[in-house]
Amino acid sequence: MVAFGEKLAAEKYGPWADKSAYLNYGLLKSKIEAVLEAKGDEDPEAGRVVDALKHAFQGTFDDEMVKILAFYDQQRNAILDQVSELESAVDGVPQNVMNNEEMTPDERLEELDALTRKLQDGARDCQRLLAYVSLNMQGMRKILKKFAKNVDPTPPLPGYLALSITSPHEKGWKILQGTYLKPEVQDDLDSMILHKRLAQSAGTIRQLSSQLSAYKRTVLAASTHDLQEVELRRNLVRMDTLLAEMGTAEQAADRNAACVQASPWAARAGIFEKAPSQENAVATTLGIAINCFNSALYMSNYNLLVPSVRSFLFHIGALPTAAGLVIGCCDLASMPSTVGYSLWTNRVYKFPLIFSGVACLLGNLVLVVSYDSGSIALLYIARLVTGIGAARCISRRYIADF
């Protein structure tokens, strides 16, 4: 198996490598080796030296990330501008080329070929940047895996970005790596990890290539030339080869980038965000307020009715023997709703908390109406609706997670 350092050196794009735009894998590897060497030292001060070297590794890794993200952002914006210009040029082909009666078929083919060359340049640039994403994401995963295996992952720090690293080849393998990067960096990192706008540019290039091919076929249908013979005679690289290479690079970028996920450690998470992936999440003030509101409504229904259930039944003209069923209705309804809330809160807390609050509030209102109207049926409904609110289940889950 080829070492990743050799793979990185072999697959770098020369002009970008000259600018030191890629992850400096060799430097980071030497930082790890320095930590290992210091760990083997029996000097009483070795522990402090090891800690200092570990901090040095993390600082260098963070600097490399910032460098890579800045270069990616610059190149992506250049490609977006390039593709936008190509779109405008191809959109003008019907008027400027196809319907231009002053141009001969050969002149039309020359214009179309000129656009094809520019499109080929765009496809190459897009393929190179996709390969850049793939190589650097793979390099981040490799070096952090080496660091975790030989040293220890840097523990996440509250208020700083944390990286979750997985492997496409080892199912279940995962490390959590802290950084010294501020959460603001997450937007840039997510932009590179997801590379949506770059993928959109790749899709646009494919579409424009298809349009240019169709225009060429239309021109050649009225001439004596064959499309393939014309392209070979003009010594043009076939576009489908470049598109295939771009597609392969895009798949590799998706695969390797999916192994790196970033999130602020101890980030605020609550009812208006998805449930956090970290154990150290902090509840929002609004989430706590709604959680307390739900619990208060649930306990109000319980404490007002259960101790005085016989008096309540006497007031509405119902038999005292119905007390057991009235009290049990709430627990009966809470059993299926507890299962539903457990599944629901695995994805998001906003709607389960609000739904629970509405159900508890509605249950209390119906309880009041049942007392005034003397309806045993409404009393049963009030208790069932309160049970559906299941505030005990969702409140404990929210407190446990946040």
N, C-alpha and C positions, 0 to 999 in steps of 0.2 A: 504494500500500500504506500502510495506517495505521501510524504509528510505534507501537512497543510501549508507550511512555509514555502515549500517548493512549488506547490500548486498555485499559491497566491502570486509568486514571482513569475510563473509561466503564463498566467492568465491576465495579468495586469495589462491595461491599455497604455502603451508607451508614453504618449504625451501627458497623460494623467499621472502616471507613475513618476515622471520627471518632476511633477509639481508636489510630490509626496501626498497625493490626495487619498491614498489607500490606508487602511489600518496598518500601523507599524507593528506587525505581529512579532517580528524579531526582537524589537525593543521590549515589548511586554513580556515576551518569553524570558528575556534576560533578567527582567525584574523579578520574575518568579524564581528563577535559579538563584538570585541573590538572597531571597528570603530563605530558601532551602539551605543554602550554605550557612547563613546566620543561625538557623535553627540547630545546626549540628555543632555549633560552637559552645563549649562548656563555660565560657566566660560568664560571670554573674550578671553582667550588663547585657547579655545576649537577648533577653526578653524585650528590653527597650529597643534594641536595634531591630529585632524582628518586627515589632509594631511599627516602627518608623518606615521600614522597607515595605510593609504591607500598605501603609498610607501612601507611600510613593507610587506603588503599583496602581492603586485606585485613582490617584490624582492623574497619572499618565493616561490611564484608560479613559477617564472622563474627558481629558483634553483631546484624545483621539476621536471620541464620539462627537464632540463639538465641531472638530475639524471636518469630519466626514459629513455631518448634517449640513454644514454651511456649503460645502462643495456640491452636495446633492441638490440643495435648494437652488444654487446658481445654475447648474446644468439643466435641471428640470425646467426652470423658467425660460432658459434659452430654447429648449425643445418646444415648449408650449408656443413661444413666439414663432418659431420656425414652422410648426404645423399650422398655425393660424394663417400665416402667409401662403402656405401651400393650398389651404382650403380656399382662400380668396382667388388664387390663381386658377385652380381647377374649376371653381364656380364660374369663372369668366371664359372658359373654353368654348361653350356653345356660341357665344356672341363673337369672341375675338378670333376663333380658329375655325370651328365647324361651319359657321354661317358666313364666313368671310369669303365672298365670291372672288376676291382678287388673289387668293392663295391657291396654288396648285396642290395636288395630293402629296407630293414630296415635301412641299413647304409646310403643309399641315403636320406631316409626320415628324419633321424637324422640330416643330414647336412642341409636339407631344413628347418627343424623345427628350427635349430639354427639361420639360417638367418631370419626366420620369427620372432623370438623373438627380434632380433636386429631391425628389421623393425617396430615391435610393439613399441619398445622404441623410435624409431624415430618419429612415429606417435603421441605418447603421448607428446613428447617434442614439436613437432610442434603445437599440439592442445593447450598445455599450453601457448605457446608464442602468439598464435592467441587470446586466452582468455585474455592474458596480454594486448595486444593491445586494445581489446574491452573494458575492464574494465577501463583502464587508460584514453582512449579517452572519454569514457562516464563520468568519473570523472572530467576531464577538463571541459567538457561542463556543467555539473551540477554545479560545484563550480563557474564558471564564470557567469552562469545564476543567481545564488544566489547573487553574487557580484553586477551584473548589476541591479538586482531588488531592493536590499536594499541600495546600495551605488550609484556608477556611474562607468561605464566602464572606465578604464584607457585610456585617449586619446592617439591615435597613435602619435609617435614621428618620425620626419624625420630621416632617417638613421638607424632605428631600426625595428625589426620584428613586424608585426601586425597580429592578429588572427581574422578571420571571423568565427563566431560560428552560426550554425543553429540547428534546432531541427527536428528529424525524426517524431515527433508527432504533431508539431505546424507549419503548412504550412505558410510561409511568415515571421515567427519569425526569427530575425537575430540581432546579436550584433557585433560591431567592437571593439576589445579589443587590446589596445596597450601593448607592453612589453618593457623591457630593454635589450632584447636579440639582438645581432648583426645579420645582414642578413645571415652570414655564417651558422647560426644554421638551416636555412631553409632546406638545403639539408638533414640533419639528420631527421628533422621533417617530411619532405615529404617522406623520405624513410620509416618511420614508418606508416604514414598515408596511403600510397599506398601499403606498404608491398608486393611489387611485387615478390621479390626474395623468401620471405617466402611462398607466394602462389604457386610459381613455385616448391618449395620443397615439398609442400603438393601434387601437381600434380604428381611429380616424385614418391612419396611414393605410391600413388594409382597405378601407372603404374607398379612399382616393385612388389607390392602385387599381381597384376593380373598375372604377369610373374611367380611368385613363385607358385601360385595356379595351373597354367597350368603345371608346372614341376611336381607338386605333383600328379596331375591327370594322367600324363604320367607314373609315377612310379607305381601308384596304379592300373593302367590298366593291368599291367603285374603281379600283386600280388593278394592275396585273401582278401585284406583289403579294406574297404570303407573309402574314404577321411574324412568324418565327424566323423566316429567312431575312426579313428586314432587320429584326433585332440583332441577328447574328452578324449581318453585313455591317451594321453600325457599331459592332463590338460593344454591345451593352450587356451588363450582367443581368441575368433574368431576375425579375422582381420576386418571383415566387421563392427563390432560394433565400433571398434576404428576409422575406416574411417568415419563412420556416425557422430561420435562425433567431429571429426576434421572438417568435412564439416559444421556442425552447428556452430562451433567456427569461422570458416572462414566467414560465412554469417554475424554473429554478429560483427566481426571485420570490415568488409566492411561497414556495416550499421552505426556503431558508428564513425568510422574514417572519413567517408564522411561528417560528421557534423563539422569537424575542418579543416580550410584551412589557410595556412600561406603565407604571402607575405611581402617583404620589403616595408615599408611605404615611399612614395615619391620616389619609385624606378624609375630608368631610364627606359623609355619605348618609343618605336618609331617604325620606319618602319620595323625593323627586329625582332620585338616581337609582340605578340598578343596585341590587344587593352587592356588597363589596366582596372581593376575592380574598382580602386579607383579614386576619383575625383582629387587627388593631384598629378597626374603623371606629369613627366617632359619630354619634348621632347628632342630627341637626336639632336646633331648638324647636322648630315646628314639628318635627317627628316626635320628640319627647312630649310636646304639648298635646298632640292628638292621641298619643298612647295613654297619657294620664286621663284625658277626657273620656276615652273609651272605657278605661277601668272604672272611673267614677260612675258612669252611666250603668255599667254592668252591676256594680256593687250596690248602687242605689236601688235598682230593681230587686236585687236579692234581699237586701237588708230591710226594705220597706214591706216586702210581701211575706217572706218566710216566717218571721216571728209572729206576725199578726194574721196569718192565713185564715184561721178559723173566723176571726172577726170580719175579715174581708168577704169570705163566703157567706156569712150570715147577712151582711149588708146587701149583697146582690141577690139573696134568696136562694142560694145553692146549698146542697147538703155538705156537712162537714167532712163526709167520707171522700169528697173530691180533692181534699187537701194534698194527698200523696201524688195524685196525677198532675195537679197544678204545679207542684214543686218539681216533679220529675220531667215535665215537658221541656224545661230549659236544657237539662243534661241530655235528654233524648235528641234534641236538635243539634246540640254541640258536637256530638260524636262524628257525624258525617262532615260537618263544617270544619272540624279540626283537621281532617285529612285534606280537605280542599285548601285550607289556609297553608298547610305545610308545603304542598306542592306549589302554590301560588307565590309564597314568599321566597322560594328558591330563585325566582327570577327578578322580582321587584317588590318593594314594600309600599309604594305610594298607594296603589289601588286597594290592596288588602286592608291597610289601616283605615282608609277612608270608608270602605264598604262596612268594616266592622263598626265604626263610629255611627254611620247612618242606621245600621240595623239595631244597635243598642238604643239610639235615640228614638227610633220608630217604635221599638218594643215598649219603652217607657211611656210614650204618648198613648199607645193603644191601651196600656195598663190603666192610665188615668181615665180614658173614655169608658173602659169596661166597668170601672167603679161607679162612674156617674150614670151609666146606662143600665147597670144591673145585668150585664150580659156575661154568662159563664163562657160562651163561645169566644168572645173577644178576649177574655182572660187567658184562655188556652192559646189563642193566636199571639197575644203579647209575650207570653213565656216562650213560645216557639221561636218568634222573631228574635228575642233577646238571646236565645241559645244559638241561633244562627250567627249572631254577632261574635260569639265565642271569644270574648275579650281576654279571658284567661290564657287561652292558647297563643293568640297573636301577640299579646303584651309580653309574655315570657320569652317568646321567640325573638322579638325585637330587642328586649333587654339583653338576652344572651348573645346576640350577634353584634350589638352596637355598644 
